[in-house]
């Protein structure tokens, strides 16, 4: 796969595809990494997904943006974040998940603006409407892309929430009702010690009750992306190509 480092909107991105010379993508996939990860953390997923579903190769452009905040001040020079998280969440000590679900994290608006600027430039460059772009991410990246997917003027092609959680509960509930029919792939480990499994269930229920079809993948593991999730994700992306 070809790999290019470029700036799209406000964000530096890694862009990968195997689209034939002279052709354009039929689908774009934007995947956002989690808190504390390097900007390139999810880049290997492009090869893995295409390996699982080769039909994606000549049709999909993958975009992996770097979160805007550097965590070098915390002693992690290559780590980045979309917004700041409470220390108790980072330490796996959060117990007041009601408070967490209702909260609007500091910095979320700026992160949202960055992702939206990326999507605007990506759409213009590829001539793909938002309805041909899948959004997704791991952990905090899943929270940011959920927030963006519920706010765009045009619904994206799909949403992939990998070990994410519910935030902005009241606002997301209101906005989700205007996104009926948006296909969602959501996964979470039963033994997640960072973002409680129950928080994933709450997000699933909020989206489902609003009329969004959610494929919920539970796996017996921690805060990670399980192999079986990638298999289902490859199928999910392939379906987005074939369903117009």
C-alpha positions in Angstrom: 0.0 0.0 0.0 1.1 3.5 -0.7 1.6 5.7 2.4 1.8 9.5 2.4 2.2 11.9 5.3 0.1 15.0 4.7 -1.9 17.7 6.4 -5.7 17.6 5.9 -7.4 20.6 7.5 -5.9 21.2 10.9 -4.5 17.7 11.4 -1.3 15.9 10.2 -2.4 12.5 8.7 -1.0 9.2 7.4 -2.9 8.3 4.3 -2.7 4.7 2.9 -4.3 3.1 -0.1 -3.8 0.6 -2.9 -6.1 2.3 -5.4 -5.0 1.9 -9.1 -3.3 4.8 -10.7 -5.8 7.2 -12.2 -8.7 5.9 -10.2 -10.4 7.5 -7.1 -11.5 5.9 -3.9 -15.1 4.6 -3.6 -14.9 4.9 0.2 -12.7 6.7 2.7 -12.1 5.5 6.2 -10.9 7.9 9.0 -9.6 6.2 12.1 -8.5 8.1 15.2 -6.1 6.7 17.8 -6.6 6.7 21.5 -5.2 8.8 24.4 -1.5 8.4 25.0 -0.8 6.6 21.7 1.6 7.8 19.0 0.1 9.4 15.9 0.8 6.2 13.9 -0.7 3.8 16.4 -3.6 2.5 14.2 -1.8 2.7 10.8 -1.2 -1.1 10.7 -4.9 -1.6 10.7 -5.1 -0.6 7.0 -3.0 -3.6 5.9 -4.7 -5.9 8.3 -8.2 -5.0 7.1 -7.2 -5.3 3.5 -5.6 -8.6 4.2 -8.9 -9.8 5.8 -11.0 -8.5 2.9 -8.8 -7.9 -0.2 -11.8 -6.3 -2.0 -11.1 -3.2 0.1 -7.6 -2.7 -1.4 -8.5 -1.1 -4.7 -11.5 0.9 -3.4 -10.7 2.3 0.0 -8.5 5.2 1.2 -7.5 5.0 4.9 -6.7 8.2 6.8 -5.1 8.1 10.2 -5.0 11.6 11.8 -2.7 12.7 14.7 -4.5 14.1 17.7 -3.7 17.8 18.2 -2.4 17.6 21.8 1.1 16.5 22.7 1.7 14.7 26.0 5.4 15.3 26.1 5.0 17.3 29.3 3.8 14.1 30.9 7.1 12.4 29.9 5.6 10.8 26.8 7.3 12.6 23.9 5.5 10.6 21.1 2.1 10.4 22.8 -0.8 12.4 21.7 -4.4 13.1 22.9 -7.6 14.5 21.5 -8.6 16.0 24.8 -7.6 15.8 28.5 -8.9 13.0 30.6 -9.4 12.9 34.4 -6.5 11.3 36.2 -8.8 8.7 37.8 -9.8 7.5 34.4 -6.2 7.3 33.2 -5.4 5.3 36.4 -8.4 3.0 35.9 -9.9 4.3 39.2 -13.0 6.0 37.8 -16.1 4.8 39.7 -18.5 7.6 39.1 -19.4 6.7 35.5 -22.7 8.6 35.7 -20.7 11.8 36.1 -18.3 10.7 33.3 -21.2 9.9 30.9 -22.8 13.3 31.5 -19.6 15.3 31.1 -18.4 17.3 28.2 -14.6 16.9 28.3 -12.4 20.0 28.2 -10.9 20.3 24.7 -13.6 18.2 22.9 -14.8 21.2 20.9 -11.3 21.8 19.6 -10.8 18.2 18.7 -14.1 18.1 16.9 -13.1 21.2 14.9 -9.9 19.5 13.8 -11.7 16.3 12.7 -14.3 18.3 10.9 -11.7 20.3 9.0 -10.0 17.1 8.0 -13.3 15.7 6.6 -14.0 18.9 4.7 -10.6 18.8 2.9 -10.8 15.0 2.4 -14.2 15.2 0.8 -13.0 18.0 -1.5 -9.8 16.2 -2.5 -11.5 12.8 -3.1 -14.8 14.1 -4.4 -16.5 11.8 -1.9 -19.5 13.1 0.0 -19.6 12.5 3.7 -22.0 9.7 3.0 -19.1 7.8 1.5 -16.7 8.3 4.5 -16.6 6.0 7.5 -15.6 7.5 10.8 -14.1 5.5 13.7 -11.5 5.2 16.4 -10.2 3.5 19.4 -11.0 4.6 23.0 -10.8 8.4 23.0 -10.7 8.4 19.2 -14.0 6.6 19.2 -15.5 9.3 21.5 -14.3 12.1 19.2 -15.6 10.4 16.0 -19.0 9.6 17.7 -19.3 13.2 18.6 -18.5 14.3 15.0 -20.7 11.7 13.4 -23.7 13.0 15.3 -23.0 16.6 14.4 -22.2 16.6 10.6 -24.8 18.1 8.4 -24.7 14.9 6.3 -24.5 11.5 8.0 -21.3 9.6 7.3 -21.3 6.1 5.7 -20.8 4.4 9.1 -19.3 4.7 12.5 -16.8 2.3 14.2 -16.4 2.7 18.0 -13.6 0.5 19.2 -13.5 0.3 23.1 -15.1 3.8 23.4 -17.5 5.1 26.0 -20.5 7.4 26.5 -19.9 11.1 27.1 -22.0 14.2 26.4 -25.0 12.0 27.3 -27.9 14.5 27.0 -26.6 16.1 23.8 -25.7 12.8 22.1 -29.1 11.5 22.9 -30.8 14.5 21.2 -28.5 14.4 18.2 -28.7 10.6 17.7 -32.4 10.9 17.1 -31.5 12.8 13.9 -29.2 10.0 12.8 -31.6 7.1 12.5 -30.3 4.5 10.2 -26.6 5.3 10.6 -24.9 1.9 10.8 -22.6 1.5 13.8 -20.0 -1.2 14.6 -19.1 -1.1 18.3 -16.8 -3.4 20.2 -15.7 -3.6 23.8 -13.8 -6.0 26.1 -15.6 -7.5 29.0 -12.6 -7.0 31.2 -11.7 -3.4 30.2 -10.1 -1.8 33.2 -9.8 1.7 31.6 -13.3 2.4 30.2 -15.9 0.2 32.0 -17.8 -2.3 29.9 -21.1 -0.9 31.2 -20.2 2.4 29.6 -20.1 0.7 26.2 -23.5 -0.8 26.9 -24.9 2.6 27.8 -23.6 4.0 24.5 -25.0 1.1 22.6 -28.4 1.5 24.2 -28.5 5.3 23.6 -27.7 4.8 19.9 -30.0 1.8 19.5 -32.9 3.5 21.2 -32.5 6.5 18.8 -32.9 4.2 15.8 -29.3 3.5 14.8 -28.5 -0.1 13.9 -25.6 -1.2 16.2 -23.6 -4.3 15.7 -22.2 -4.8 19.2 -19.2 -7.1 19.5 -18.4 -8.3 23.0 -15.0 -10.0 23.6 -13.3 -11.5 26.6 -10.4 -9.2 26.9 -9.1 -5.8 28.2 -8.9 -2.4 26.7 -7.8 -3.4 23.2 -8.9 -4.3 19.6 -9.5 -8.0 19.5 -8.7 -10.0 16.3 -12.4 -11.0 15.8 -13.3 -7.3 15.8 -11.0 -6.6 12.9 -12.7 -9.4 10.9 -16.1 -7.9 11.5 -14.8 -4.4 10.8 -13.5 -5.6 7.4 -17.0 -7.0 6.6 -18.6 -3.8 7.8 -16.4 -1.6 5.5 -17.1 -3.9 2.6 -20.8 -3.6 3.1 -20.5 0.2 3.1 -18.9 0.0 -0.4 -21.6 -2.3 -1.8 -24.6 -0.6 -0.2 -25.4 2.7 -1.9 
